[in-house]
Amino acid sequence: MRYSIQDGYVNEGGTVMIQETDSWFEFRKAICHKYSIDVHTYTIAKVNDNCFKKMFSIRGTIDQSNLFQGLLLLYENDPNVASTGFQPDTDKYDSNNGVGEHYTRLIVNMSKLAQRSQYTSSQY
């Protein structure tokens, strides 16, 4: 999801091939390889029923995440905030992507119902 969302924005979807035993950093490298998105420019979050459930750092493994319920969303970080990239001592609870500790990461989900023909859809 883009940091700046304009009216009419629709999420993009995609897939990457990874193993359950891969780390979240391996997932990020697969995203970078397939979609050319830098590994530290977004936050990985699990969302279920339009609610934020969990944020993932670079250390934990994919199989620890119970992804069967919900979706993974990649939230673009504020491009105006400088990041030094991932720190080598990052643990599985750190999701700040190299951004200084004086910043707090906040994920806000917003939806807008759009009437089309005879059905209503959600846009995020």
HELIX and SHEET records of a PDB file:
HELIX    1   1 TRP A   24  TYR A   35  1                                  12    
HELIX    2   2 ILE A   62  SER A   65  5                                   4    
SHEET    1   A 3 CYS A  51  PHE A  56  0                                        
SHEET    2   A 3 TYR A  42  ASN A  48 -1                                        
SHEET    3   A 3 LEU A  71  GLU A  76 -1                                        
SHEET    1   B 2 LYS A 112  ARG A 116  0                                        
SHEET    2   B 2 TYR A 119  GLN A 123 -1                                        
END                                                                             
